[in-house]
Amino acid sequence: MANNNRNNKYEVPVNDQIRDREVRVVGADGEQLGIMPTVDAKRLAQEQELDLVLIAPNAKPPVCKIIDYGKYKYDQMRKEKDAKKNQHTVEIKEIRMSPNIDTNDLATKTNNARKFLSRGDRVKVTLRFRGREMAHMNQSMHILTDFAKALEDVAVVDKAPKVEGRSMSMFLAQKRG
């Protein structure tokens, strides 16, 4: 039989924890046993040496199933683990440059961005200005547009270049399809 502590997110009301007077009961092999008092449903579960588990508390009346609670809990954890395994988190990689970047350095940064994009990450390209470079921000916009043009076969501009304080940045995302 199931234990009665409820400190795990997989745990749902079981056996004596079910407080409803009447419940709709589903048998161990999936057949509908109908609506009955909770006391009768608990007795039915005990006769089969299984647990009465509340699986749909918001239904009218609440739905309980006669199953092995340990196996049910294990299956829930398994499903969640599989769902987590199949999802891919998109990271944002940042590439920083200065307005007086050389062409070879720009090519290296472009190759790095291409590598990040091929992995499915988003790329934040930042142009940082220092001192007198601040006066010539508008003339440096072409560096970001050239960068985006160099990567247009694998990337699309997600967010257009925007000035934020002492830097100008844009976001690139992997081209779909």
C-alpha positions as CSV (number, residue, x, y, z in Angstrom):
1,M,0.0,0.0,0.0
2,A,1.0,3.6,-0.5
3,N,2.7,5.8,2.1
4,N,0.8,8.8,3.4
5,N,3.4,11.6,3.2
6,R,2.7,14.3,0.6
7,N,6.1,16.1,0.1
8,N,6.7,15.0,-3.5
9,K,5.2,16.7,-6.6
10,Y,4.3,13.3,-8.1
11,E,2.1,12.4,-5.1
12,V,-1.6,12.7,-5.3
13,P,-4.3,11.9,-2.7
14,V,-4.3,8.1,-2.2
15,N,-6.6,5.8,-0.1
16,D,-7.4,7.6,3.2
17,Q,-6.2,11.0,1.9
18,I,-9.2,11.2,-0.4
19,R,-11.8,13.4,1.3
20,D,-14.7,13.3,-1.2
21,R,-17.9,11.5,-0.2
22,E,-18.6,10.1,-3.7
23,V,-16.1,9.3,-6.5
24,R,-16.3,7.8,-10.0
25,V,-14.2,4.7,-10.0
26,V,-12.2,3.2,-12.8
27,G,-11.0,-0.4,-12.3
28,A,-7.4,-1.7,-12.6
29,D,-7.9,-2.9,-16.2
30,G,-9.6,0.4,-17.3
31,E,-13.3,-0.5,-17.0
32,Q,-15.8,1.9,-15.5
33,L,-17.1,0.7,-12.2
34,G,-19.4,3.7,-11.8
35,I,-20.1,6.3,-9.1
36,M,-19.9,5.0,-5.5
37,P,-19.2,6.2,-2.0
38,T,-15.4,6.6,-1.3
39,V,-15.6,4.0,1.5
40,D,-16.8,1.4,-0.9
41,A,-14.2,2.3,-3.5
42,K,-11.4,2.0,-0.8
43,R,-12.7,-1.4,0.2
44,L,-12.8,-2.5,-3.4
45,A,-9.2,-1.4,-3.9
46,Q,-8.1,-3.2,-0.7
47,E,-9.7,-6.4,-1.8
48,Q,-7.6,-6.3,-5.0
49,E,-4.5,-5.4,-2.9
50,L,-4.1,-2.1,-4.9
51,D,-4.5,1.6,-4.1
52,L,-7.4,4.0,-4.8
53,V,-5.7,7.0,-6.5
54,L,-7.4,10.3,-7.2
55,I,-6.5,11.1,-10.8
56,A,-9.0,13.8,-11.7
57,P,-9.8,15.9,-8.6
58,N,-11.6,18.7,-10.5
59,A,-14.1,16.4,-12.2
60,K,-17.7,16.2,-11.0
61,P,-17.6,13.7,-9.2
62,P,-13.8,13.3,-8.8
63,V,-12.3,10.4,-10.7
64,C,-10.3,7.7,-8.8
65,K,-8.5,4.7,-10.3
66,I,-7.7,1.4,-8.7
67,I,-4.0,0.9,-9.5
68,D,-0.6,0.2,-7.9
69,Y,0.4,3.6,-6.6
70,G,4.1,2.9,-6.7
71,K,4.0,1.9,-10.4
72,Y,1.8,5.0,-11.1
73,K,4.3,7.3,-9.4
74,Y,7.2,5.7,-11.3
75,D,5.4,6.1,-14.7
76,Q,4.8,9.8,-14.0
77,M,8.5,10.4,-13.2
78,R,9.4,8.5,-16.4
79,K,7.1,10.6,-18.6
80,E,8.5,13.8,-17.1
81,K,12.1,12.7,-17.6
82,D,11.5,11.7,-21.2
83,A,9.8,15.1,-21.9
84,K,12.8,16.9,-20.4
85,K,15.3,14.8,-22.4
86,N,13.6,15.7,-25.7
87,Q,13.5,19.5,-25.2
88,H,16.4,21.8,-26.4
89,T,17.1,25.0,-24.6
90,V,18.2,27.9,-26.8
91,E,21.1,29.7,-25.5
92,I,22.2,33.3,-26.4
93,K,25.8,33.5,-27.3
94,E,27.3,37.0,-27.4
95,I,30.0,38.2,-29.9
96,R,31.6,41.5,-28.9
97,M,33.4,43.8,-31.4
98,S,34.8,47.3,-31.5
99,P,34.1,49.8,-34.3
100,N,37.7,49.6,-35.6
101,I,37.7,45.9,-36.1
102,D,40.0,44.5,-38.8
103,T,38.7,42.3,-41.6
104,N,40.4,39.1,-40.5
105,D,39.0,39.6,-36.9
106,L,35.6,40.2,-38.4
107,A,35.9,36.9,-40.4
108,T,36.8,35.0,-37.3
109,K,33.8,36.4,-35.4
110,T,31.6,35.6,-38.3
111,N,32.8,31.9,-38.3
112,N,32.2,31.7,-34.5
113,A,28.6,33.1,-35.0
114,R,28.1,30.5,-37.8
115,K,29.1,27.7,-35.5
116,F,26.8,29.0,-32.7
117,L,23.9,29.3,-35.1
118,S,24.4,25.8,-36.5
119,R,24.0,24.5,-32.9
120,G,20.6,26.2,-32.7
121,D,21.7,29.1,-30.4
122,R,20.8,32.7,-30.9
123,V,23.6,35.2,-31.3
124,K,23.8,38.7,-29.8
125,V,26.3,40.8,-31.8
126,T,27.5,43.8,-29.8
127,L,29.5,46.7,-31.0
128,R,31.1,48.4,-28.0
129,F,32.1,52.1,-28.1
130,R,34.7,53.8,-25.9
131,G,35.7,57.4,-25.6
132,R,35.8,59.3,-28.9
133,E,34.2,56.4,-30.7
134,M,30.9,57.5,-29.2
135,A,30.8,60.5,-31.6
136,H,30.8,58.2,-34.6
137,M,28.2,55.6,-33.7
138,N,26.1,56.1,-36.8
139,Q,29.1,55.5,-39.1
140,S,29.7,52.2,-37.4
141,M,26.2,50.8,-38.1
142,H,27.5,49.3,-41.4
143,I,29.7,46.8,-39.4
144,L,26.6,45.1,-38.0
145,T,24.7,45.1,-41.3
146,D,27.8,43.6,-43.0
147,F,28.0,41.0,-40.3
148,A,24.4,40.1,-40.9
149,K,24.9,40.0,-44.7
150,A,27.9,37.6,-44.3
151,L,25.6,35.2,-42.3
152,E,22.4,35.6,-44.4
153,D,22.7,32.1,-45.8
154,V,22.3,30.6,-42.2
155,A,20.8,33.4,-40.1
156,V,18.0,36.0,-40.0
157,V,18.1,39.2,-38.1
158,D,15.9,38.6,-35.0
159,K,16.2,42.1,-33.6
160,A,17.5,45.0,-35.7
161,P,20.6,46.9,-34.5
162,K,19.7,49.1,-31.5
163,V,21.8,51.6,-29.5
164,E,21.9,50.8,-25.7
165,G,24.1,53.2,-23.8
166,R,27.7,52.7,-25.0
167,S,26.9,49.8,-27.2
168,M,24.9,48.9,-30.3
169,S,23.6,45.3,-30.6
170,M,21.4,43.1,-32.7
171,F,20.2,39.5,-32.4
172,L,20.6,36.8,-35.1
173,A,18.6,33.5,-35.1
174,Q,19.1,30.4,-37.2
175,K,17.3,30.5,-40.5
176,R,14.4,28.0,-40.6
177,G,13.6,25.8,-43.6
